[in-house]
């Protein structure tokens, strides 16, 4: 096994939990709100004529009262809602409603309002266009209400595509959640010590061997509000089944871990690019060996990265311009410019691949408005087209997993305006979805 030189400057994937200051013009105050109620999802899996709406309210009835939910068409007329299933998830109750007779391609608005214990009224709205979205399947909510609502996510190809997330719970504990038998199973771990925005990925399946790598991320610097102390450690675990019970250190420590980074995976390598940087890229294999690769042909902004077959794709989001898309060939160690993303300019979008296509969307626009549109990239035709609207609650910092035939997307944060104010609330989300094109 080749040891790493202390002069190497690897670049690693970190998901930011706080908007970068100079990306877009200020849009008001962003607060992590204490949320009593939320519109979790609007799902149209069966047909455009039927929508299933899910709301989240606290289990303690004393915290919220006067709940009203309405569905309005484009003319402001109310559409009847039929109450459906209700169940408890963590400290919240989830209530579903069904609406029938919707007209395809028409725009509708969900209106949800309630009164809290202090007689403060909250009004939440969400618009959607009636379209069938058969690609999306709702899975179980994660049963947590504190800590980060995102994490270091990985999918293990060797072990039946099992899913797991390292989630920052507090300064002393990881909440490691594995998705098994249709639900999330939680366990705690102290190694490596918890941090925000860690990365995690599996490498190598040859001969039945797969190592899990995780680490980096940052700690909040209490002496300097708004600043981050980035970490240079990386850890390895023998396999998916040892996550949370065994960790060893990858050595020596890395250097120049000073910004957010993204990565894409091929069969036996992780390719790593730093955001807001020169475009330099490094590759890492299962033996910890690293090498410099051909850099991205332009400086990087915010990045989304995924792989289709053995080709890596990077969506480069630079403020004020349409995102550029590049394809990387490991065999040729070269980049090729692809068709620019045609949708609304945005920041902190989400991306993944499934069934030979790439997908990108969500995030926030230049005015801070949350987006849920998802677009499909066809590498054979080098074209983008609108695919569907993400039915879930979040629009920023979602976790995603990619498999050959499907993907998983969920959790994250919803950014929404505060009624009667210029502030924007940051709402932690727990819904989780399977995507099959």
C-alpha positions in Angstrom: 0.0 0.0 0.0 1.4 3.4 -1.1 1.5 6.1 1.6 0.4 9.6 0.8 2.9 12.4 0.7 2.2 15.2 3.0 2.5 17.6 0.1 -0.6 16.3 -1.6 -3.6 18.6 -1.8 -6.7 16.5 -2.2 -10.1 18.0 -2.7 -13.1 16.5 -0.9 -17.0 16.8 -1.1 -18.6 18.8 1.7 -22.3 19.9 1.7 -22.7 23.4 3.1 -25.4 24.1 5.6 -25.2 27.9 5.4 -25.5 30.0 2.3 -22.3 31.5 1.1 -22.3 35.2 1.6 -21.6 36.7 -1.8 -23.3 34.3 -4.1 -26.6 36.1 -4.6 -28.0 39.5 -3.5 -29.3 39.4 0.1 -32.9 38.3 0.4 -33.5 38.9 4.1 -32.8 37.0 7.3 -32.5 33.3 7.2 -33.6 31.6 10.4 -33.7 27.9 11.5 -37.3 28.0 12.6 -39.1 26.1 15.3 -41.7 24.6 13.0 -45.0 23.4 14.3 -46.5 22.5 10.9 -45.4 22.0 7.3 -46.7 20.9 3.9 -44.5 17.8 3.5 -45.4 16.6 0.0 -47.7 16.8 -3.0 -47.6 13.5 -4.8 -49.3 12.4 -8.0 -48.1 8.9 -8.7 -51.4 7.5 -10.1 -52.6 10.2 -12.4 -52.6 14.0 -13.0 -56.2 14.0 -11.8 -55.4 12.8 -8.3 -53.0 14.4 -5.7 -52.1 13.1 -2.3 -51.1 15.9 0.1 -49.2 15.2 3.3 -49.0 17.6 6.3 -46.8 17.5 9.4 -48.0 18.7 12.8 -46.7 18.1 16.3 -48.0 15.2 18.4 -48.8 17.5 21.3 -52.2 18.9 20.4 -51.6 21.9 22.8 -49.0 23.3 20.5 -51.2 23.9 17.6 -54.9 24.5 17.0 -57.3 25.8 14.4 -55.8 23.7 11.6 -57.2 24.5 8.2 -56.0 23.0 4.9 -57.5 23.9 1.5 -56.7 23.2 -2.2 -57.5 26.0 -4.6 -57.5 26.0 -8.4 -56.2 28.8 -10.6 -59.5 30.7 -10.3 -59.5 30.5 -6.5 -62.2 27.9 -6.2 -61.8 25.3 -3.5 -61.3 21.7 -4.4 -62.7 19.1 -2.0 -60.1 17.2 0.1 -60.7 13.8 1.6 -58.8 12.9 4.8 -56.6 9.8 4.5 -54.0 8.0 6.6 -52.5 9.5 9.7 -49.5 8.2 11.6 -46.8 9.2 14.1 -43.2 9.8 13.0 -40.9 10.8 15.9 -42.3 13.9 17.5 -44.6 14.7 14.6 -47.9 13.3 13.2 -48.3 13.0 9.5 -51.8 13.5 8.0 -52.6 12.8 4.3 -55.4 14.2 2.2 -56.6 13.2 -1.3 -58.0 15.4 -4.1 -59.6 14.1 -7.2 -60.8 15.6 -10.5 -57.7 17.8 -11.1 -57.1 19.0 -14.6 -53.8 18.1 -16.2 -51.3 21.0 -16.7 -53.4 23.3 -14.4 -51.8 25.1 -11.5 -53.1 24.5 -8.0 -52.3 25.9 -4.6 -52.3 24.2 -1.2 -53.1 26.6 1.7 -52.3 25.4 5.2 -52.8 27.6 8.2 -53.0 27.2 12.0 -52.7 29.0 15.3 -49.9 28.3 17.9 -50.3 28.3 21.7 -49.5 32.0 21.7 -52.3 32.8 19.2 -49.8 33.5 16.4 -51.2 32.6 13.0 -49.0 30.8 10.5 -50.0 30.6 6.8 -48.1 28.2 4.5 -48.7 27.8 0.8 -47.4 25.6 -2.0 -48.3 25.7 -5.7 -48.0 22.7 -8.1 -48.9 21.8 -11.6 -51.1 18.8 -12.1 -48.9 16.2 -13.8 -48.5 12.5 -13.2 -45.2 11.7 -11.5 -45.0 7.9 -11.6 -41.2 8.0 -11.1 -41.5 8.9 -7.5 -42.3 6.6 -4.6 -42.6 7.8 -1.1 -40.6 5.9 1.6 -40.5 6.1 5.4 -39.8 9.4 7.2 -36.6 9.5 9.3 -37.7 9.7 13.0 -35.5 12.6 14.2 -36.2 16.2 15.1 -32.8 17.6 16.1 -29.3 17.7 14.7 -28.5 18.1 11.0 -31.2 17.1 8.4 -28.6 16.1 5.9 -25.4 14.0 6.2 -22.7 11.9 4.6 -24.7 9.5 2.5 -23.5 6.3 0.8 -24.9 3.4 -1.1 -23.1 0.0 -1.0 -23.2 -1.8 -4.3 -21.5 -4.9 -2.9 -24.1 -5.4 -0.2 -27.4 -5.3 -2.2 -27.3 -1.6 -2.6 -27.8 -0.9 1.1 -28.2 2.7 2.1 -26.7 4.5 5.1 -26.2 8.1 6.3 -23.8 9.5 8.9 -25.9 12.3 10.4 -24.5 14.9 12.8 -26.6 14.6 15.9 -24.6 16.8 18.3 -21.0 17.6 19.1 -20.4 14.2 20.7 -22.6 11.8 18.7 -23.2 10.6 15.2 -26.7 9.3 14.4 -26.0 6.5 11.9 -29.2 5.7 10.0 -29.4 2.6 7.8 -32.5 2.1 5.6 -33.6 -1.5 5.9 -36.9 -3.4 5.4 -38.6 -0.1 4.5 -37.6 1.9 7.6 -34.7 3.8 9.1 -32.7 2.0 11.8 -30.6 4.3 14.0 -27.4 3.6 15.9 -24.8 5.8 17.6 -21.1 6.1 17.0 -18.3 8.3 18.3 -15.7 7.7 15.6 -14.6 9.7 13.9 -15.7 12.6 16.1 -18.8 14.3 14.8 -18.7 17.2 12.4 -21.0 18.9 9.9 -20.9 18.0 6.2 -18.6 15.0 6.3 -18.3 12.9 3.1 -18.7 9.1 2.7 -18.3 6.7 -0.2 -17.5 3.1 -0.9 -14.6 2.0 -3.1 -13.8 -1.3 -4.7 -16.0 -4.4 -5.1 -13.5 -6.7 -6.8 -13.1 -10.0 -5.0 -15.9 -9.2 -2.6 -13.9 -6.5 -0.9 -15.4 -3.0 -0.3 -14.0 -0.3 1.9 -16.1 2.6 3.2 -14.3 6.0 3.5 -15.6 8.9 5.4 -14.3 12.1 7.0 -13.5 15.8 6.5 -16.3 18.2 7.1 -16.1 21.2 9.5 -16.7 22.4 13.0 -18.3 25.8 13.8 -15.8 28.2 15.3 -17.5 29.5 18.5 -14.9 32.3 18.8 -15.6 33.5 15.2 -19.4 33.4 14.5 -20.2 32.3 11.0 -16.7 30.8 10.4 -15.8 27.2 10.0 -12.8 25.1 11.0 -12.3 22.5 8.3 -11.0 19.1 9.2 -8.3 17.2 7.3 -8.8 13.6 8.7 -10.2 10.7 6.7 -11.3 7.3 8.1 -11.9 3.9 6.7 -14.2 1.0 7.7 -13.9 -2.6 6.5 -17.4 -2.8 5.0 -20.9 -1.5 5.1 -21.8 -3.8 8.0 -19.1 -2.3 10.2 -20.2 1.3 9.9 -20.4 2.8 13.4 -18.6 0.0 15.1 -15.1 0.1 13.5 -12.9 2.9 12.1 -9.3 3.3 11.3 -7.4 6.4 10.2 -6.2 7.0 6.6 -2.7 8.5 7.0 -0.9 10.8 6.7 -3.4 13.7 7.3 -4.5 15.7 4.3 -3.8 19.4 3.7 -5.6 22.4 2.1 -9.1 21.2 3.0 -10.5 24.7 3.1 -13.7 24.7 1.1 -16.7 22.6 0.0 -16.0 19.8 -2.5 -17.9 17.3 -4.6 -17.0 13.9 -6.0 -18.1 11.3 -8.5 -17.4 7.6 -8.4 -16.4 5.1 -11.1 -15.9 1.4 -10.5 -12.7 1.7 -8.6 -11.9 5.4 -8.1 -13.3 8.5 -6.4 -12.7 11.7 -8.3 -12.6 14.9 -6.1 -13.1 18.5 -7.0 -13.0 21.5 -4.7 -15.7 24.2 -5.0 -14.7 27.9 -5.7 -11.3 26.8 -6.8 -9.0 26.5 -9.8 -10.7 23.3 -11.1 -7.9 20.9 -10.0 -9.0 17.3 -9.5 -7.6 14.2 -7.8 -8.4 10.6 -7.9 -8.3 8.1 -5.0 -8.5 4.3 -5.1 -9.1 1.6 -2.6 -5.4 1.4 -1.6 -5.5 5.2 -0.6 -3.2 5.9 -3.6 -3.9 9.3 -5.2 -3.0 11.0 -8.5 -3.5 14.3 -10.1 -6.0 14.3 -13.0 -6.6 16.7 -15.8 -8.3 19.8 -14.2 -11.8 21.0 -15.1 -11.3 23.5 -18.0 -12.6 26.4 -15.9 -12.7 27.7 -12.3 -15.3 26.1 -10.2 -18.3 27.6 -8.4 -20.8 25.4 -6.6 -20.7 21.9 -8.0 -23.0 18.9 -8.5 -21.2 15.7 -9.6 -22.4 12.2 -10.7 -21.3 9.3 -12.9 -23.1 7.6 -15.8 -21.4 4.3 -16.6 -17.7 5.1 -16.3 -18.0 8.7 -17.3 -18.1 11.5 -14.7 -20.3 14.6 -15.1 -19.9 17.9 -13.3 -22.5 20.7 -13.2 -20.6 23.9 -12.5 -22.9 26.5 -10.9 -21.3 30.0 -11.0 -23.5 32.9 -9.8 -25.2 34.9 -12.5 -24.8 32.5 -15.4 -26.3 29.2 -16.7 -24.6 26.2 -15.2 -21.9 24.6 -17.4 -21.8 20.9 -17.8 -18.6 18.8 -18.4 -18.0 15.1 -19.0 -14.8 13.5 -17.8 -13.3 10.3 -19.4 -11.0 8.4 -17.0 -9.6 6.4 -19.8 -8.5 9.5 -21.7 -8.0 11.7 -18.6 -9.8 14.5 -20.5 -12.9 16.8 -20.2 -15.5 17.6 -22.8 -18.0 20.5 -22.6 -21.6 19.4 -22.8 -24.9 21.3 -23.3 -25.5 23.9 -20.6 -28.3 23.4 -18.1 -31.3 25.2 -19.6 -33.5 25.7 -16.4 -33.8 28.7 -14.0 -30.5 30.0 -12.6 -30.0 28.5 -9.2 -27.6 27.7 -6.3 -27.3 24.5 -4.2 -29.1 22.3 -6.7 -29.1 18.5 -6.3 -28.0 15.9 -8.8 -27.7 12.2 -9.4 -27.8 9.5 -12.1 -30.1 6.6 -12.8 -30.6 4.2 -15.7 -28.1 5.8 -17.9 -29.3 9.4 -17.5 -28.3 12.3 -15.4 -30.6 14.5 -13.2 -30.2 17.9 -11.8 -32.5 20.5 -10.2 -34.0 21.9 -7.0 -32.0 24.5 -5.0 -32.9 28.2 -4.7 -33.1 30.9 -7.4 -31.4 34.3 -7.3 -34.1 35.7 -5.1 -33.8 33.0 -2.5 -37.0 31.2 -3.7 -37.0 27.4 -3.2 -37.2 25.3 -6.4 -38.3 21.7 -6.9 -38.0 21.2 -10.7 -35.9 18.3 -11.9 -34.3 18.0 -15.3 -33.0 15.0 -17.2 -29.7 14.9 -19.2 -29.4 12.4 -22.0 -25.6 11.8 -22.6 -26.2 10.1 -26.0 -28.1 13.1 -27.4 -26.3 15.7 -25.3 -29.7 17.2 -24.4 -31.6 18.4 -21.3 -35.4 18.2 -20.8 -37.8 18.9 -18.0 -38.6 15.6 -16.1 -40.8 16.2 -13.1 -41.4 18.2 -9.9 -39.8 16.8 -6.7 -42.8 15.9 -4.6 -41.1 16.2 -1.2 -40.6 19.1 1.2 -37.0 20.1 0.8 -35.3 22.1 -1.9 -31.7 22.6 -0.5 -28.9 20.4 0.9 -30.8 17.1 0.2 -29.0 13.8 0.5 -29.0 11.6 -2.6 -27.9 8.1 -3.5 -27.4 6.7 -7.0 -27.8 3.1 -8.1 -27.6 1.8 -11.7 -31.4 1.7 -12.1 -32.7 4.1 -9.5 -31.8 6.9 -7.1 -32.9 8.1 -3.6 -33.5 11.7 -2.6 -34.7 13.3 0.6 -34.3 15.1 3.9 -32.5 18.4 3.5 -34.1 21.8 4.2 -37.0 23.8 2.9 -36.4 27.5 2.4 -39.7 29.4 2.5 -40.7 33.1 3.2 -42.1 34.1 6.6 -45.6 35.4 6.2 -45.7 39.2 6.6 -41.9 39.5 6.8 -38.7 39.7 4.6 -37.2 36.8 6.5 -36.8 33.3 5.1 -37.2 30.2 7.3 -35.0 27.2 7.1 -37.1 24.1 7.8 -35.5 20.7 8.4 -37.1 17.9 6.4 -37.4 14.1 7.1 -39.3 12.8 4.0 -37.4 10.4 1.7 -38.1 9.2 -1.8 -37.2 6.5 -4.3 -36.8 7.7 -7.9 -37.1 5.2 -10.8 -37.1 6.8 -14.3 
